[in-house]
Amino acid sequence: MERVITLVDKLAKSHVLSREEFSFLLDNIGEEDTYLYGKAREAALANYGNKIYVRGLMEFSNYCKNDCYYCGIRRSNQKASRYRLSPEQIMECCSIGYGLGFRTFVLQGGEDPWFTDEKIAYLVERMKKQYPDCAVTLSVGEKGYDTYKRWFDAGADRYLLRHETANPCHYASLHPPQMSSEYRKECLHNLKAIGYQTGCGIMAGSPYQTTAHIAEDLEFMHGLQPEMVGIGPFIPHHDTQFAKEPAGSVEMTLFLLAVIRILLPKVLLPATTALGTMDPLGREKGLQAGANVVMPNLSPVKNRKQYELYDNKICTGEEAAECRGCMGRRVASVGYELVTERGDAV
């Protein structure tokens, strides 16, 4: 369709579209996809070459004080088997990952009150002291400006906080009343102001999501100018109120990866585990749509199944070395190179 090509070209040139134009693209998935993905690969190659950056993911606690309606580790899920890693276990994961060539460590967990601001700062300081050539990424939810600043001063380099949806009404349909879209956005702006490489993101196909909502998300991302964006398909969890909701599509996820790569050419864009869960070749397809980051799991194998945000999560039984080796082969199979670098945003 001629208008799709015209809009893709406009996006590649100006890196922004109107909401109406974004909505048109989203409503015409399947029209000239090959052209869109080609432009996305061009943007990724122009900024990062054929390098794919690897992050060592440590899911260190599945306790959470929040009750987000879609999440398997939400506070009210009494069936979740809870765990938290000790500082020594976390450092052991780092040691294994460093030996495998990982130069970014991602500490991701629920908003666990046991891990106080002081404990997180201690972990960051310890990781940076022992591995000064590595980047530390945090993904532990909504905090105040002073807390984020404290962790940044301790040495944290990056922070991941998916905004989930930029539309306040849609946000309210996915979260309990005590959580707000406005505060989530405020957290992201604070992270940027402090100096973090900041990541936002959404679930493709989340309940009640419309193309108008996604167009609003793309507009928000353009305004925020994040260094990272996390996009994965919504996958329902059996112990949530969205258990019977349909999952998001691989097609929409790949389309959004490509659009975001062109919208934000320098962004660090993961091919997520959720994408690989939905499609055995999902991560490879993600790389071919413009993604340039993969995140193998460094968590102890015995805990991986417990960090169940959604059903049927892959790679829960593999040792870290298996994950690393498998990922390297997958990346090479589509013509890219898995590199052992920090992989900062350019």
Secondary structure in CASP SS format (residue, H / E / C, confidence):
PFRMAT SS
TARGET T0000
AUTHOR 0000-0000-0000
METHOD secondary structure of the structure
MODEL  1
M C 1.00
E H 1.00
R H 1.00
V H 1.00
I H 1.00
T H 1.00
L H 1.00
V H 1.00
D H 1.00
K H 1.00
L H 1.00
A H 1.00
K H 1.00
S H 1.00
H C 1.00
V C 1.00
L C 1.00
S C 1.00
R H 1.00
E H 1.00
E H 1.00
F H 1.00
S H 1.00
F H 1.00
L H 1.00
L H 1.00
D H 1.00
N C 1.00
I C 1.00
G C 1.00
E C 1.00
E C 1.00
D H 1.00
T H 1.00
Y H 1.00
L H 1.00
Y H 1.00
G H 1.00
K H 1.00
A H 1.00
R H 1.00
E H 1.00
A H 1.00
A H 1.00
L H 1.00
A H 1.00
N H 1.00
Y H 1.00
G C 1.00
N C 1.00
K E 1.00
I E 1.00
Y E 1.00
V E 1.00
R C 1.00
G E 1.00
L E 1.00
M E 1.00
E E 1.00
F E 1.00
S E 1.00
N C 1.00
Y C 1.00
C C 1.00
K C 1.00
N C 1.00
D C 1.00
C C 1.00
Y C 1.00
Y C 1.00
C C 1.00
G C 1.00
I C 1.00
R C 1.00
R C 1.00
S C 1.00
N C 1.00
Q C 1.00
K C 1.00
A C 1.00
S C 1.00
R C 1.00
Y C 1.00
R E 1.00
L C 1.00
S C 1.00
P H 1.00
E H 1.00
Q H 1.00
I H 1.00
M H 1.00
E H 1.00
C H 1.00
C H 1.00
S H 1.00
I H 1.00
G H 1.00
Y H 1.00
G H 1.00
L C 1.00
G C 1.00
F C 1.00
R C 1.00
T E 1.00
F E 1.00
V E 1.00
L E 1.00
Q E 1.00
G E 1.00
G C 1.00
E C 1.00
D C 1.00
P C 1.00
W C 1.00
F C 1.00
T C 1.00
D H 1.00
E H 1.00
K H 1.00
I H 1.00
A H 1.00
Y H 1.00
L H 1.00
V H 1.00
E H 1.00
R H 1.00
M H 1.00
K H 1.00
K H 1.00
Q H 1.00
Y C 1.00
P C 1.00
D C 1.00
C C 1.00
A E 1.00
V E 1.00
T E 1.00
L E 1.00
S E 1.00
V C 1.00
G C 1.00
E C 1.00
K C 1.00
G C 1.00
Y H 1.00
D H 1.00
T H 1.00
Y H 1.00
K H 1.00
R H 1.00
W H 1.00
F H 1.00
D H 1.00
A H 1.00
G C 1.00
A C 1.00
D C 1.00
R E 1.00
Y E 1.00
L E 1.00
L C 1.00
R C 1.00
H C 1.00
E E 1.00
T C 1.00
A C 1.00
N C 1.00
P H 1.00
C H 1.00
H H 1.00
Y H 1.00
A H 1.00
S H 1.00
L H 1.00
H C 1.00
P C 1.00
P C 1.00
Q C 1.00
M C 1.00
S C 1.00
S H 1.00
E H 1.00
Y H 1.00
R H 1.00
K H 1.00
E H 1.00
C H 1.00
L H 1.00
H H 1.00
N H 1.00
L H 1.00
K H 1.00
A H 1.00
I H 1.00
G C 1.00
Y C 1.00
Q E 1.00
T E 1.00
G E 1.00
C E 1.00
G E 1.00
I E 1.00
M E 1.00
A E 1.00
G C 1.00
S C 1.00
P C 1.00
Y C 1.00
Q C 1.00
T C 1.00
T H 1.00
A H 1.00
H H 1.00
I H 1.00
A H 1.00
E H 1.00
D H 1.00
L H 1.00
E H 1.00
F H 1.00
M H 1.00
H H 1.00
G H 1.00
L H 1.00
Q C 1.00
P C 1.00
E C 1.00
M E 1.00
V E 1.00
G E 1.00
I E 1.00
G E 1.00
P E 1.00
F C 1.00
I C 1.00
P C 1.00
H C 1.00
H C 1.00
D C 1.00
T C 1.00
Q C 1.00
F C 1.00
A C 1.00
K C 1.00
E C 1.00
P C 1.00
A C 1.00
G C 1.00
S C 1.00
V H 1.00
E H 1.00
M H 1.00
T H 1.00
L H 1.00
F H 1.00
L H 1.00
L H 1.00
A H 1.00
V H 1.00
I H 1.00
R H 1.00
I H 1.00
L H 1.00
L C 1.00
P C 1.00
K C 1.00
V C 1.00
L E 1.00
L C 1.00
P E 1.00
A C 1.00
T C 1.00
T H 1.00
A H 1.00
L H 1.00
G H 1.00
T H 1.00
M H 1.00
D C 1.00
P C 1.00
L C 1.00
G H 1.00
R H 1.00
E H 1.00
K H 1.00
G H 1.00
L H 1.00
Q H 1.00
A C 1.00
G C 1.00
A C 1.00
N C 1.00
V E 1.00
V E 1.00
M C 1.00
P C 1.00
N E 1.00
L C 1.00
S C 1.00
P C 1.00
V H 1.00
K H 1.00
N H 1.00
R H 1.00
K C 1.00
Q C 1.00
Y C 1.00
E C 1.00
L C 1.00
Y C 1.00
D C 1.00
N C 1.00
K C 1.00
I C 1.00
C C 1.00
T C 1.00
G C 1.00
E C 1.00
E C 1.00
A H 1.00
A H 1.00
E H 1.00
C H 1.00
R H 1.00
G H 1.00
C H 1.00
M H 1.00
G H 1.00
R H 1.00
R H 1.00
V H 1.00
A H 1.00
S H 1.00
V C 1.00
G C 1.00
Y C 1.00
E E 1.00
L E 1.00
V E 1.00
T C 1.00
E C 1.00
R C 1.00
G C 1.00
D C 1.00
A C 1.00
V C 1.00
END
